[in-house]
């Protein structure tokens, strides 16, 4: 009992110290709707090669608007030309073609249709895409900023994309690819079923066929790239997604650690491929959850053997990678109670009193940036070196079991280089299923 009281007292003292340090170091911010003023605070990170922007939930408007404002600043004034997000590559490609003024490609169905559709199919992303399209319009094609997905889940759409590409450039190779991908065809709409079938021994793995197809595509890169290097890059990336997805759905039943690491390794490899494809002067901004972009080695997930794209960037790029976390205390969020259930606007409970978020709330500051990147932030970072609870809400929110479902231990000073705080937030605004009235047929959310 005495030990428990000592630990509680020590934690309370730590929180008080954090609150005081944040009060001294915090830079109040305007609302993110004032994009120019908001983004200007992040000019200090303009010399980085990669800036990773997080979010504490997948359904909070302020996080999307803040990332958009920061991204606008980095693109306009600091030479960033890649936006890479935690989304499926084929869906993000439709936005990319829109923002870079490319002709739309034939596609089946609407973009971002699978659960959780609100994560990217929302007004906040639509407004950013419109801004990026307008910004790119006056630039030569080689200098236009691009928009890409990093994730691994698009098995069916990626198969369709590779076959469509080969049917245009090499019909004979397309027939071979169709035979090889036929191994996965029965599970394209429910790839988790493929993993279960392999696990139960009722289905042989398709790995050899998938790897052979990727190798064949890459072996013909010089021939294919002579026609159109960018469309080849898109096809090759989709083939890599198929390879990673096939592995992912096989290992997902072996434990969360292995599947998590495979997914984040794929996202990191995709980011590196994008940087390489845009040349030595390329610079990228990543939008993903805090759990992906913060340094996993400074969190409970890392202590249990998981890594993420933030840790991999931290190791690969050192000080040229900036990891910026986001947090909130309360408000509303777009989320579901369980996977594949309808989205709801749910109330976010005020943060627990043994969390980092509570220490930030006690400052009374509505919006602020705290940065400990560089020599000037040493005093603040020293205060943030004690492990505390931190909250993470994904597309599922279970307030009734919040401690178990949404809190984890972390060391904030080692997890991020800076932290963006909104005391109260509101849910994103999902787009309707149909194309918004008055927008052109080329619009990426309405095709």
C-alpha positions in Angstrom: 0.0 0.0 0.0 2.8 2.4 0.9 4.6 1.6 -2.4 1.4 2.4 -4.3 1.0 5.8 -2.5 4.7 6.6 -3.3 4.1 5.8 -7.0 0.9 7.9 -7.1 2.7 10.8 -5.4 5.7 10.5 -7.8 3.3 10.5 -10.8 1.4 13.5 -9.6 4.7 15.4 -9.1 5.7 14.4 -12.6 2.4 15.7 -14.0 2.8 19.0 -12.2 6.3 19.4 -13.5 5.1 18.6 -17.1 2.3 21.2 -16.8 4.6 23.9 -15.6 7.2 23.1 -18.3 4.6 23.1 -21.0 3.2 26.5 -19.7 6.7 28.0 -20.1 7.5 26.4 -23.5 4.1 26.3 -25.3 3.5 28.5 -28.3 -0.2 29.3 -28.5 -1.7 28.7 -32.0 -4.5 30.2 -34.0 -7.3 27.9 -35.3 -6.1 25.7 -38.1 -8.6 27.4 -40.4 -6.2 30.3 -40.4 -3.9 28.2 -42.5 -1.2 30.8 -43.2 -0.7 31.8 -39.6 -1.0 28.3 -38.3 1.4 26.8 -40.8 4.0 29.5 -40.2 4.7 28.1 -36.8 6.1 25.0 -38.5 8.7 26.8 -40.7 11.4 25.6 -38.3 11.0 22.1 -39.6 11.4 23.1 -43.3 14.9 21.8 -43.7 14.0 18.2 -42.9 13.8 15.5 -45.6 10.7 13.9 -44.0 8.1 15.4 -41.7 5.7 13.0 -40.2 2.4 14.4 -38.9 0.3 12.3 -36.5 -3.2 12.2 -35.0 -4.5 10.9 -31.8 -7.7 9.6 -33.5 -8.7 8.7 -37.0 -11.8 10.9 -36.9 -10.9 14.4 -35.6 -11.4 17.5 -37.7 -8.8 19.6 -36.1 -6.1 17.1 -36.7 -6.9 16.9 -40.4 -7.1 20.7 -40.8 -3.9 21.2 -38.8 -2.0 18.7 -41.0 -3.4 20.4 -44.1 -2.2 23.8 -42.9 1.3 22.5 -42.0 1.5 20.7 -45.3 0.5 23.8 -47.3 3.3 25.7 -45.6 6.0 23.1 -46.2 5.0 22.7 -49.9 4.7 26.4 -50.6 7.9 27.6 -48.9 10.2 24.6 -48.2 10.2 22.5 -51.3 8.2 19.5 -50.1 6.7 17.6 -53.1 5.2 14.4 -51.7 2.2 13.8 -49.4 2.0 10.2 -48.3 -0.9 9.1 -46.1 -2.1 6.1 -44.2 -4.5 5.0 -47.0 -4.7 2.5 -49.8 -2.6 3.2 -52.8 -5.2 2.8 -55.5 -7.7 5.1 -53.8 -5.0 7.7 -53.1 -3.9 7.5 -56.7 -7.3 8.9 -57.8 -6.7 11.9 -55.6 -3.1 12.1 -57.0 -4.3 12.2 -60.6 -6.8 14.9 -59.6 -4.3 17.2 -57.8 -1.7 16.8 -60.5 -4.2 17.4 -63.4 -3.8 14.0 -64.9 -6.7 12.4 -66.8 -8.7 10.0 -64.6 -8.4 6.3 -65.2 -11.3 3.9 -65.5 -12.1 2.5 -62.0 -14.7 0.3 -60.5 -16.8 1.9 -57.8 -16.1 4.9 -55.7 -12.9 5.7 -53.9 -12.4 5.0 -50.2 -15.5 2.8 -50.1 -14.3 0.2 -47.7 -14.5 0.6 -43.9 -13.6 3.1 -42.5 -14.6 5.3 -45.4 -14.8 8.5 -43.3 -11.1 8.3 -42.5 -10.2 9.8 -45.9 -13.6 10.4 -47.6 -14.3 13.6 -45.7 -14.7 17.3 -46.2 -11.4 18.1 -44.6 -9.5 15.9 -47.1 -11.6 17.2 -50.0 -10.7 20.8 -49.2 -7.0 20.0 -49.0 -7.2 18.1 -52.4 -8.9 21.2 -53.9 -6.1 23.4 -52.5 -3.4 21.1 -53.8 -4.9 21.0 -57.3 -5.1 24.8 -57.5 -1.5 25.1 -56.2 -0.2 22.7 -58.8 -2.0 24.2 -61.7 0.6 26.8 -62.6 3.6 24.5 -62.0 5.3 22.4 -64.6 4.4 18.7 -64.2 7.7 17.7 -62.8 7.4 20.2 -59.9 3.8 19.4 -58.9 3.3 17.9 -55.4 1.9 14.4 -55.4 -0.5 12.5 -53.1 0.0 8.8 -52.3 -1.2 6.0 -50.1 1.2 3.9 -48.0 -1.0 1.1 -46.8 -1.2 -2.6 -47.6 -4.9 -3.5 -47.6 -5.9 -3.0 -51.3 -5.4 -6.5 -52.5 -8.3 -6.6 -54.9 -7.9 -3.1 -56.3 -4.2 -3.6 -56.7 -4.7 -6.8 -58.7 -7.1 -5.0 -61.0 -4.6 -2.1 -61.4 -1.7 -4.4 -62.4 -3.8 -6.4 -64.9 -5.3 -3.2 -66.4 -1.7 -1.9 -66.9 -0.4 -5.0 -68.5 -3.4 -5.4 -70.8 -2.5 -2.0 -72.2 1.3 -2.4 -72.5 1.9 -6.2 -72.8 -1.3 -8.3 -73.3 0.7 -11.6 -73.3 2.2 -10.7 -69.9 -1.3 -9.8 -68.7 -2.5 -13.4 -69.4 0.3 -14.8 -67.3 -0.4 -12.3 -64.5 -4.1 -13.2 -64.6 -3.2 -16.9 -64.1 -0.8 -16.2 -61.3 -3.2 -13.8 -59.5 -6.0 -16.4 -60.0 -4.5 -18.1 -56.9 -6.0 -15.2 -54.9 -9.1 -14.4 -56.9 -11.6 -16.2 -54.6 -10.4 -14.1 -51.7 -10.1 -10.6 -53.3 -13.2 -9.3 -51.5 -12.4 -11.0 -48.2 -8.6 -11.5 -48.0 -8.7 -12.4 -44.4 -10.4 -15.6 -45.5 -7.3 -16.5 -47.5 -5.2 -16.3 -44.4 -7.6 -18.6 -42.5 -7.6 -21.1 -45.3 -3.8 -21.2 -45.4 -3.7 -21.5 -41.6 -6.1 -24.4 -41.6 -4.2 -26.2 -44.4 -7.1 -26.1 -46.8 -5.3 -23.7 -49.2 -1.6 -23.7 -50.3 0.0 -20.3 -50.0 0.1 -18.1 -53.2 3.5 -16.6 -52.3 5.5 -18.1 -55.1 3.1 -17.0 -57.8 2.9 -13.4 -56.4 6.6 -13.0 -56.0 7.2 -14.4 -59.6 4.8 -11.9 -61.0 6.5 -9.0 -59.2 9.9 -10.2 -60.4 8.7 -10.5 -64.0 7.2 -7.0 -63.9 10.5 -5.5 -62.5 12.6 -7.5 -65.0 10.8 -5.7 -67.8 11.1 -2.3 -66.2 13.3 -0.8 -69.0 10.9 -1.8 -71.7 7.8 -0.7 -69.9 9.3 2.6 -68.6 10.1 3.7 -72.2 6.3 4.1 -72.7 5.5 5.9 -69.5 7.7 5.7 -66.4 5.1 7.0 -64.0 2.4 4.5 -64.9 5.0 1.7 -64.6 5.9 3.0 -61.1 2.2 2.8 -60.2 1.9 -0.7 -61.5 5.1 -1.9 -59.8 3.9 -0.4 -56.5 0.6 -2.2 -56.8 2.5 -5.4 -57.5 4.5 -4.8 -54.3 1.3 -4.2 -52.4 -0.1 -7.6 -53.6 3.1 -9.3 -52.4 2.9 -7.5 -49.0 -0.9 -8.1 -48.7 -0.5 -11.8 -49.4 2.1 -12.0 -46.6 0.0 -9.8 -44.3 -3.1 -11.9 -44.5 -1.2 -15.1 -43.9 0.6 -13.8 -40.8 -2.2 -11.9 -39.2 -3.4 -15.0 -37.4 0.0 -15.6 -36.0 -0.1 -12.6 -33.7 -0.5 -8.8 -33.9 3.3 -8.1 -33.6 4.3 -9.8 -36.9 1.4 -8.4 -38.9 2.0 -4.9 -37.5 5.7 -4.9 -38.3 5.0 -6.2 -41.8 2.5 -3.4 -42.5 4.7 -0.6 -41.2 7.8 -2.0 -43.0 5.7 -1.9 -46.2 4.7 1.7 -45.5 8.3 2.7 -44.9 9.5 0.9 -48.0 6.8 2.7 -50.0 7.9 6.1 -48.6 11.4 5.4 -49.6 10.4 4.3 -53.1 8.4 7.6 -53.5 11.4 9.7 -52.4 13.7 7.8 -54.8 11.2 8.2 -57.7 11.0 12.0 -57.3 14.8 12.5 -57.3 17.5 13.6 -54.8 15.7 16.8 -53.9 12.4 15.2 -53.0 10.9 15.9 -49.6 7.9 14.1 -48.1 5.2 14.8 -45.5 3.5 11.7 -44.0 0.0 11.8 -42.5 -0.7 8.8 -40.2 -1.8 7.9 -36.7 0.5 8.8 -33.8 1.0 5.0 -33.2 2.6 4.9 -36.7 4.6 8.1 -36.9 5.9 8.4 -33.3 9.1 6.5 -32.5 7.8 3.1 -31.4 11.0 2.4 -29.4 9.7 5.0 -26.9 6.3 3.3 -26.3 4.9 0.1 -24.9 4.5 -1.3 -28.4 8.2 -1.0 -29.0 9.0 -2.5 -25.7 7.0 -5.5 -26.8 8.9 -5.9 -30.1 6.8 -3.8 -32.5 8.3 -1.1 -34.7 6.7 1.5 -37.0 7.3 3.9 -39.8 8.3 6.7 -37.3 11.1 4.6 -35.8 12.3 3.4 -39.2 12.5 7.1 -40.4 14.2 8.1 -37.2 16.9 5.5 -37.8 17.2 6.1 -41.5 17.2 9.9 -41.6 18.2 11.0 -38.1 17.6 14.7 -37.6 16.3 14.9 -41.2 13.1 13.2 -40.0 10.8 15.2 -37.8 8.0 13.3 -35.8 5.1 15.5 -34.7 2.4 14.1 -32.5 -1.1 15.4 -31.9 -3.3 15.2 -28.8 -6.6 16.3 -27.4 -8.5 16.1 -24.1 -12.2 15.9 -25.0 -14.8 16.6 -27.6 -16.3 14.4 -30.3 -14.9 11.9 -32.8 -16.0 10.0 -35.8 -15.6 6.3 -35.0 -17.4 2.9 -34.7 -18.0 0.6 -31.8 -16.6 -2.4 -33.7 -15.1 -3.2 -37.0 -17.4 -2.9 -40.0 -20.1 -1.2 -37.9 -21.6 2.2 -38.8 -19.7 5.3 -38.1 -21.1 7.4 -35.2 -20.2 10.8 -33.8 -19.1 9.8 -30.3 -18.2 11.8 -27.2 -14.5 11.6 -26.2 -14.1 11.4 -22.5 -11.8 13.8 -20.7 -8.4 12.4 -20.4 -7.4 10.2 -17.3 -5.7 12.1 -14.6 -2.6 9.9 -14.9 -2.0 10.7 -18.6 0.1 13.2 -20.6 -3.1 14.6 -21.9 -4.3 15.5 -18.4 -1.0 17.4 -17.8 -1.5 19.4 -21.0 -5.1 20.1 -20.1 -4.1 21.5 -16.7 -2.2 24.3 -18.5 -5.5 25.8 -19.6 -4.1 26.4 -23.1 -6.7 25.8 -25.8 -4.2 25.2 -28.7 -0.4 25.1 -28.6 2.7 23.8 -30.2 5.5 22.5 -27.9 8.7 21.7 -29.6 11.8 20.2 -28.0 13.7 19.7 -31.3 17.0 21.5 -31.1 19.0 22.9 -28.3 16.3 25.3 -27.1 13.9 22.5 -26.1 16.3 20.6 -23.7 14.5 21.8 -20.5 11.1 20.7 -21.8 12.4 17.3 -23.1 14.0 16.5 -19.8 10.7 17.0 -18.1 9.0 14.6 -20.6 11.4 11.7 -20.1 9.2 9.9 -17.5 6.9 7.2 -18.8 3.2 8.2 -18.7 -0.1 7.0 -20.1 -1.0 8.3 -23.6 -4.3 7.9 -25.4 -4.8 6.5 -28.9 -8.2 6.2 -30.6 -8.3 4.6 -34.0 -11.4 3.9 -36.1 -12.9 2.0 -33.1 -13.7 3.8 -29.9 -14.8 2.0 -26.8 -15.2 4.5 -24.0 -16.6 1.9 -21.6 -13.2 0.1 -21.6 -11.0 3.1 -22.4 -8.1 2.3 -20.1 -7.6 -1.2 -21.6 -8.6 -0.3 -25.2 -7.0 3.2 -25.7 -4.2 3.9 -23.3 -0.6 2.8 -23.4 2.7 3.8 -21.8 5.1 6.2 -23.6 8.0 8.6 -23.2 6.8 11.6 -25.0 10.2 13.3 -25.4 11.6 10.3 -27.2 8.4 9.4 -29.1 8.1 12.8 -30.9 10.1 15.9 -31.7 7.1 18.2 -31.2 3.5 18.0 -30.0 0.4 19.8 -31.2 -2.3 20.2 -28.6 -6.0 20.9 -29.0 -7.9 20.9 -25.7 -11.3 20.3 -27.3 -11.9 18.8 -30.7 -14.8 17.8 -33.0 -15.5 15.0 -35.4 -14.6 15.0 -39.1 -17.4 15.6 -41.6 -17.8 12.6 -43.9 -18.7 13.1 -47.5 -21.9 11.7 -49.0 -21.7 8.6 -51.2 -22.5 10.5 -54.4 -20.4 13.1 -56.0 -20.8 16.5 -54.4 -23.1 18.8 -56.3 -21.4 21.0 -58.8 -18.0 19.3 -58.9 -16.6 17.9 -62.2 -16.9 14.3 -63.1 -13.1 14.0 -62.8 -13.5 14.6 -59.0 -11.7 11.8 -57.1 -14.4 11.3 -54.5 -17.2 10.9 -57.0 -15.9 8.6 -59.6 
